[in-house]
Amino acid sequence: MPLWTEWWVWMSGALVLATLEVLIPGYIFLGFALGAAMMGLLILFGVSASGLALTLVVFAVLSLLSYLAMRKYFGLKTGQVKIWDTDVND
C-alpha cells in the first residue's frame, strides 16, 4: 500500500507544518497544515483518491480553502485601515 494513502502520514505532515508555522509565523504553513490534517481525516474516514496526482490536487484545494478562510477570519475587516503610531526610526 502506498504511503500517501495512510492517514497517519498526513497527520504527521500536518504536525510538522504546524510546528514550522510556530517557528516561522505568517499563516503560510498553517494553511498547508490544516489541508494536511483535513486530508488525513478524509483518509481516516475512508474517503481516498485513486492516485497520487488526485490526492495532491485534493490536498491543494483543501489547503487553499483553509488559507482563504484564515485570511477572511484573521485579516483586516472591510473598510478598516491599518494606522501606524510610531516609526521604526523613532
KOLFIGU-437031 format. One record per residue: x, y, z of N, C-alpha, C in turn; residue number from 1. Coordinates in Angstrom, 2 decimals, decimal comma. Last residue first. Layout:
# residues N
<r n_x="X" n_y="Y" n_z="Z" ca_x="X" ca_y="Y" ca_z="Z" c_x="X" c_y="Y" c_z="Z" bake="NUM"/>
...
# end
This chain:
# residues 90
<r n_x="12,14" n_y="56,04" n_z="15,21" ca_x="11,96" ca_y="56,86" ca_z="16,41" c_x="12,68" c_y="56,27" c_z="17,60" bake="90"/>
<r n_x="12,22" n_y="54,35" n_z="13,04" ca_x="13,40" ca_y="55,19" ca_z="13,28" c_x="13,28" c_y="56,05" c_z="14,54" bake="89"/>
<r n_x="9,76" n_y="53,21" n_z="12,82" ca_x="10,85" ca_y="52,33" ca_z="13,22" c_x="12,12" c_y="53,15" c_z="13,56" bake="88"/>
<r n_x="7,22" n_y="55,23" n_z="14,26" ca_x="8,10" ca_y="54,92" ca_z="13,15" c_x="9,24" c_y="54,06" c_z="13,67" bake="87"/>
<r n_x="3,88" n_y="54,73" n_z="15,46" ca_x="5,30" ca_y="55,01" ca_z="15,64" c_x="6,06" c_y="54,62" c_z="14,38" bake="86"/>
<r n_x="1,34" n_y="54,22" n_z="14,53" ca_x="1,52" ca_y="55,25" ca_z="15,54" c_x="2,98" c_y="55,65" c_z="15,71" bake="85"/>
<r n_x="-0,37" n_y="53,49" n_z="11,62" ca_x="0,93" ca_y="53,36" ca_z="12,28" c_x="1,10" c_y="54,52" c_z="13,26" bake="84"/>
<r n_x="-3,30" n_y="51,80" n_z="10,93" ca_x="-2,72" ca_y="53,10" ca_z="11,29" c_x="-1,44" c_y="52,85" c_z="12,07" bake="83"/>
<r n_x="-5,08" n_y="50,19" n_z="8,48" ca_x="-4,01" ca_y="50,00" ca_z="9,45" c_x="-3,33" c_y="51,35" c_z="9,68" bake="82"/>
<r n_x="-8,55" n_y="50,44" n_z="8,23" ca_x="-7,25" ca_y="50,90" ca_z="7,76" c_x="-6,23" c_y="50,68" c_z="8,86" bake="81"/>
<r n_x="-11,47" n_y="48,79" n_z="7,19" ca_x="-10,53" ca_y="49,06" ca_z="8,27" c_x="-9,17" c_y="49,42" c_z="7,67" bake="80"/>
<r n_x="-13,03" n_y="47,99" n_z="5,10" ca_x="-13,06" ca_y="49,40" ca_z="5,45" c_x="-12,09" c_y="49,77" c_z="6,56" bake="79"/>
<r n_x="-13,38" n_y="44,79" n_z="6,42" ca_x="-13,67" ca_y="45,67" ca_z="5,29" c_x="-13,77" c_y="47,12" c_z="5,77" bake="78"/>
<r n_x="-10,67" n_y="43,83" n_z="8,61" ca_x="-12,09" ca_y="43,91" ca_z="8,27" c_x="-12,28" c_y="44,91" c_z="7,14" bake="77"/>
<r n_x="-7,74" n_y="41,99" n_z="7,94" ca_x="-8,37" ca_y="43,26" ca_z="8,27" c_x="-9,82" c_y="43,24" c_z="7,82" bake="76"/>
<r n_x="-7,80" n_y="38,42" n_z="8,80" ca_x="-7,41" ca_y="39,61" ca_z="8,05" c_x="-8,10" c_y="40,87" c_z="8,54" bake="75"/>
<r n_x="-8,80" n_y="36,16" n_z="10,05" ca_x="-7,73" ca_y="36,89" ca_z="10,72" c_x="-7,36" c_y="38,20" c_z="10,03" bake="74"/>
<r n_x="-10,90" n_y="35,33" n_z="8,28" ca_x="-11,10" ca_y="35,39" ca_z="9,72" c_x="-10,08" c_y="36,28" c_z="10,41" bake="73"/>
<r n_x="-9,83" n_y="35,44" n_z="5,70" ca_x="-11,09" ca_y="36,13" ca_z="5,99" c_x="-11,27" c_y="36,32" c_z="7,49" bake="72"/>
<r n_x="-7,58" n_y="33,87" n_z="6,07" ca_x="-7,42" ca_y="35,25" ca_z="5,63" c_x="-8,68" c_y="36,06" c_z="5,91" bake="71"/>
<r n_x="-8,77" n_y="31,44" n_z="6,71" ca_x="-7,96" ca_y="32,14" ca_z="7,72" c_x="-7,76" c_y="33,60" c_z="7,35" bake="70"/>
<r n_x="-10,00" n_y="30,88" n_z="4,25" ca_x="-10,82" ca_y="31,02" ca_z="5,44" c_x="-10,05" c_y="31,75" c_z="6,54" bake="69"/>
<r n_x="-7,76" n_y="30,67" n_z="2,59" ca_x="-8,74" ca_y="31,73" ca_z="2,34" c_x="-9,64" c_y="31,95" c_z="3,55" bake="68"/>
<r n_x="-6,51" n_y="28,41" n_z="3,74" ca_x="-5,81" ca_y="29,70" ca_z="3,71" c_x="-6,80" c_y="30,85" c_z="3,51" bake="67"/>
<r n_x="-8,46" n_y="26,46" n_z="3,28" ca_x="-8,04" ca_y="26,78" ca_z="4,65" c_x="-7,38" c_y="28,15" c_z="4,70" bake="66"/>
<r n_x="-8,50" n_y="26,41" n_z="0,49" ca_x="-9,71" ca_y="26,79" ca_z="1,22" c_x="-9,38" c_y="27,17" c_z="2,66" bake="65"/>
<r n_x="-5,86" n_y="25,52" n_z="0,06" ca_x="-6,29" ca_y="26,83" ca_z="-0,43" c_x="-7,54" c_y="27,30" c_z="0,30" bake="64"/>
<r n_x="-6,00" n_y="22,96" n_z="1,20" ca_x="-5,07" ca_y="23,96" ca_z="1,74" c_x="-5,46" c_y="25,36" c_z="1,31" bake="63"/>
<r n_x="-7,88" n_y="21,74" n_z="-0,46" ca_x="-8,16" ca_y="21,88" ca_z="0,96" c_x="-7,26" c_y="22,93" c_z="1,60" bake="62"/>
<r n_x="-6,43" n_y="21,84" n_z="-2,88" ca_x="-7,71" ca_y="22,54" ca_z="-2,77" c_x="-8,07" c_y="22,76" c_z="-1,30" bake="61"/>
<r n_x="-4,22" n_y="20,21" n_z="-2,23" ca_x="-4,01" ca_y="21,61" ca_z="-2,63" c_x="-5,30" c_y="22,42" c_z="-2,48" bake="60"/>
<r n_x="-5,49" n_y="17,75" n_z="-1,71" ca_x="-4,72" ca_y="18,42" ca_z="-0,66" c_x="-4,53" c_y="19,90" c_z="-0,98" bake="59"/>
<r n_x="-6,49" n_y="17,24" n_z="-4,27" ca_x="-7,43" ca_y="17,41" ca_z="-3,15" c_x="-6,74" c_y="18,12" c_z="-2,00" bake="58"/>
<r n_x="-4,03" n_y="16,99" n_z="-5,60" ca_x="-4,97" ca_y="18,04" ca_z="-6,01" c_x="-5,98" c_y="18,31" c_z="-4,88" bake="57"/>
<r n_x="-2,96" n_y="14,76" n_z="-4,34" ca_x="-2,28" ca_y="16,04" ca_z="-4,19" c_x="-3,18" c_y="17,21" c_z="-4,62" bake="56"/>
<r n_x="-4,79" n_y="12,83" n_z="-5,21" ca_x="-4,62" ca_y="13,08" ca_z="-3,79" c_x="-3,97" c_y="14,44" c_z="-3,56" bake="55"/>
<r n_x="-4,32" n_y="12,85" n_z="-7,95" ca_x="-5,62" ca_y="13,31" ca_z="-7,45" c_x="-5,56" c_y="13,60" c_z="-5,96" bake="54"/>
<r n_x="-1,66" n_y="11,82" n_z="-7,93" ca_x="-1,97" ca_y="13,13" ca_z="-8,52" c_x="-3,30" c_y="13,67" c_z="-7,99" bake="53"/>
<r n_x="-1,90" n_y="9,28" n_z="-6,72" ca_x="-1,12" ca_y="10,33" ca_z="-6,08" c_x="-1,49" c_y="11,71" c_z="-6,62" bake="52"/>
<r n_x="-5,30" n_y="8,01" n_z="-6,86" ca_x="-3,90" ca_y="8,07" ca_z="-7,24" c_x="-3,21" c_y="9,23" c_z="-6,55" bake="51"/>
<r n_x="-7,90" n_y="8,13" n_z="-6,00" ca_x="-7,48" ca_y="6,92" ca_z="-6,70" c_x="-6,02" c_y="6,95" c_z="-7,13" bake="50"/>
<r n_x="-8,50" n_y="9,23" n_z="-2,61" ca_x="-8,39" ca_y="9,47" ca_z="-4,04" c_x="-7,77" c_y="8,23" c_z="-4,70" bake="49"/>
<r n_x="-10,81" n_y="8,25" n_z="-0,06" ca_x="-9,45" ca_y="8,36" ca_z="-0,58" c_x="-9,51" c_y="8,56" c_z="-2,09" bake="48"/>
<r n_x="-12,49" n_y="8,03" n_z="2,85" ca_x="-12,55" ca_y="8,74" ca_z="1,56" c_x="-11,13" c_y="8,89" c_z="1,06" bake="47"/>
<r n_x="-12,25" n_y="6,91" n_z="5,39" ca_x="-12,49" ca_y="6,04" ca_z="4,23" c_x="-12,62" c_y="6,73" c_z="2,90" bake="46"/>
<r n_x="-11,51" n_y="8,38" n_z="7,55" ca_x="-12,92" ca_y="8,03" ca_z="7,45" c_x="-13,26" c_y="7,28" c_z="6,17" bake="45"/>
<r n_x="-8,81" n_y="8,77" n_z="6,97" ca_x="-9,17" ca_y="8,00" ca_z="8,16" c_x="-10,63" c_y="7,53" c_z="8,08" bake="44"/>
<r n_x="-8,98" n_y="10,48" n_z="4,77" ca_x="-8,46" ca_y="9,13" ca_z="4,57" c_x="-8,84" c_y="8,24" c_z="5,75" bake="43"/>
<r n_x="-9,99" n_y="12,76" n_z="6,07" ca_x="-10,73" ca_y="12,14" ca_z="4,96" c_x="-10,29" c_y="10,70" c_z="4,75" bake="42"/>
<r n_x="-7,92" n_y="13,26" n_z="7,88" ca_x="-9,25" ca_y="12,89" ca_z="8,38" c_x="-10,09" c_y="12,24" c_z="7,28" bake="41"/>
<r n_x="-5,86" n_y="13,94" n_z="6,10" ca_x="-5,71" ca_y="12,80" ca_z="6,98" c_x="-7,04" c_y="12,33" c_z="7,53" bake="40"/>
<r n_x="-6,98" n_y="16,26" n_z="5,02" ca_x="-6,73" ca_y="15,12" ca_z="4,14" c_x="-6,56" c_y="13,85" c_z="4,97" bake="39"/>
<r n_x="-6,95" n_y="17,87" n_z="7,28" ca_x="-8,24" ca_y="17,50" ca_z="6,69" c_x="-8,09" c_y="16,31" c_z="5,75" bake="38"/>
<r n_x="-4,17" n_y="18,04" n_z="7,61" ca_x="-4,99" ca_y="17,45" ca_z="8,66" c_x="-6,35" c_y="17,03" c_z="8,12" bake="37"/>
<r n_x="-3,44" n_y="19,36" n_z="5,26" ca_x="-2,94" ca_y="18,01" ca_z="5,51" c_x="-3,76" c_y="17,31" c_z="6,58" bake="36"/>
<r n_x="-4,79" n_y="21,81" n_z="5,67" ca_x="-5,09" ca_y="20,97" ca_z="4,50" c_x="-4,63" c_y="19,54" c_z="4,69" bake="35"/>
<r n_x="-3,46" n_y="22,70" n_z="7,96" ca_x="-4,89" ca_y="22,40" ca_z="8,03" c_x="-5,34" c_y="21,54" c_z="6,85" bake="34"/>
<r n_x="-0,91" n_y="23,02" n_z="6,82" ca_x="-1,10" ca_y="22,10" ca_z="7,94" c_x="-2,57" c_y="21,73" c_z="8,08" bake="33"/>
<r n_x="-1,36" n_y="24,99" n_z="4,91" ca_x="-0,95" ca_y="23,66" ca_z="4,47" c_x="-1,16" c_y="22,63" c_z="5,57" bake="32"/>
<r n_x="-2,00" n_y="27,07" n_z="6,70" ca_x="-2,96" ca_y="26,65" ca_z="5,67" c_x="-2,64" c_y="25,25" c_z="5,15" bake="31"/>
<r n_x="0,39" n_y="27,27" n_z="8,12" ca_x="-0,82" ca_y="26,85" ca_z="8,81" c_x="-1,90" c_y="26,41" c_z="7,83" bake="30"/>
<r n_x="2,31" n_y="28,33" n_z="6,48" ca_x="2,38" ca_y="26,89" ca_z="6,75" c_x="1,11" c_y="26,39" c_z="7,43" bake="29"/>
<r n_x="1,25" n_y="31,00" n_z="6,56" ca_x="1,52" ca_y="30,30" ca_z="5,31" c_x="1,49" c_y="28,79" c_z="5,55" bake="28"/>
<r n_x="0,98" n_y="32,63" n_z="8,77" ca_x="-0,20" ca_y="31,94" ca_z="8,29" c_x="0,02" c_y="31,25" c_z="6,95" bake="27"/>
<r n_x="3,24" n_y="33,52" n_z="9,98" ca_x="2,77" ca_y="34,27" ca_z="8,82" c_x="1,56" c_y="33,65" c_z="8,17" bake="26"/>
<r n_x="6,23" n_y="32,40" n_z="11,68" ca_x="4,82" ca_y="32,79" ca_z="11,61" c_x="4,49" c_y="33,58" c_z="10,34" bake="25"/>
<r n_x="8,14" n_y="29,96" n_z="12,07" ca_x="8,15" ca_y="30,99" ca_z="11,03" c_x="6,71" c_y="31,46" c_z="10,85" bake="24"/>
<r n_x="7,48" n_y="28,35" n_z="14,26" ca_x="8,85" ca_y="28,86" ca_z="14,12" c_x="8,94" c_y="30,01" c_z="13,13" bake="23"/>
<r n_x="4,82" n_y="27,78" n_z="13,80" ca_x="5,20" ca_y="28,39" ca_z="15,09" c_x="6,59" c_y="29,02" c_z="14,97" bake="22"/>
<r n_x="5,00" n_y="26,58" n_z="11,32" ca_x="4,24" ca_y="27,83" ca_z="11,45" c_x="4,57" c_y="28,54" c_z="12,75" bake="21"/>
<r n_x="6,36" n_y="24,25" n_z="11,95" ca_x="7,03" ca_y="25,26" ca_z="11,14" c_x="6,32" c_y="26,61" c_z="11,22" bake="20"/>
<r n_x="4,25" n_y="22,98" n_z="13,29" ca_x="5,46" ca_y="23,35" ca_z="14,02" c_x="6,26" c_y="24,40" c_z="13,26" bake="19"/>
<r n_x="2,57" n_y="22,54" n_z="11,14" ca_x="2,11" ca_y="23,41" ca_z="12,22" c_x="3,29" c_y="23,86" c_z="13,08" bake="18"/>
<r n_x="4,15" n_y="20,72" n_z="9,68" ca_x="3,83" ca_y="22,04" ca_z="9,11" c_x="3,33" c_y="23,01" c_z="10,17" bake="17"/>
<r n_x="4,16" n_y="18,55" n_z="11,48" ca_x="5,43" ca_y="19,19" ca_z="11,08" c_x="5,17" c_y="20,59" c_z="10,53" bake="16"/>
<r n_x="1,40" n_y="17,99" n_z="11,55" ca_x="2,12" ca_y="18,36" ca_z="12,77" c_x="3,43" c_y="19,06" c_z="12,46" bake="15"/>
<r n_x="0,94" n_y="17,26" n_z="8,90" ca_x="0,24" ca_y="18,42" ca_z="9,47" c_x="0,94" c_y="18,91" c_z="10,72" bake="14"/>
<r n_x="2,51" n_y="14,96" n_z="8,75" ca_x="2,86" ca_y="16,12" ca_z="7,94" c_x="2,20" c_y="17,39" c_z="8,45" bake="13"/>
<r n_x="0,99" n_y="13,37" n_z="10,45" ca_x="2,37" ca_y="13,70" ca_z="10,82" c_x="2,86" c_y="14,91" c_z="10,04" bake="12"/>
<r n_x="-1,34" n_y="13,21" n_z="8,93" ca_x="-1,39" ca_y="13,85" ca_z="10,25" c_x="0,00" c_y="14,22" c_z="10,74" bake="11"/>
<r n_x="-0,37" n_y="11,80" n_z="6,73" ca_x="-0,91" ca_y="13,16" ca_z="6,55" c_x="-0,98" c_y="13,90" c_z="7,86" bake="10"/>
<r n_x="0,33" n_y="9,43" n_z="7,98" ca_x="1,36" ca_y="10,18" ca_z="7,25" c_x="0,90" c_y="11,63" c_z="7,07" bake="9"/>
<r n_x="-2,05" n_y="8,46" n_z="8,96" ca_x="-1,08" ca_y="8,95" ca_z="9,92" c_x="0,06" c_y="9,72" c_z="9,25" bake="8"/>
<r n_x="-3,41" n_y="7,51" n_z="6,71" ca_x="-3,89" ca_y="8,71" ca_z="7,38" c_x="-2,85" c_y="9,30" c_z="8,31" bake="7"/>
<r n_x="-1,98" n_y="6,48" n_z="3,69" ca_x="-2,05" ca_y="6,26" ca_z="5,13" c_x="-2,43" c_y="7,56" c_z="5,83" bake="6"/>
<r n_x="-1,45" n_y="6,96" n_z="1,10" ca_x="-2,81" ca_y="6,52" ca_z="1,41" c_x="-2,99" c_y="6,23" c_z="2,90" bake="5"/>
<r n_x="1,20" n_y="7,46" n_z="0,73" ca_x="0,31" ca_y="8,62" ca_z="0,76" c_x="-1,15" c_y="8,25" c_z="1,03" bake="4"/>
<r n_x="2,41" n_y="4,93" n_z="0,59" ca_x="2,50" ca_y="5,68" ca_z="1,84" c_x="1,52" c_y="6,86" c_z="1,89" bake="3"/>
<r n_x="0,62" n_y="2,19" n_z="-0,92" ca_x="1,45" ca_y="3,40" ca_z="-0,98" c_x="1,35" c_y="4,22" c_z="0,31" bake="2"/>
<r n_x="0,85" n_y="-1,17" n_z="0,00" ca_x="0,00" ca_y="0,00" ca_z="0,00" c_x="0,90" c_y="1,24" c_z="0,00" bake="1"/>
# end
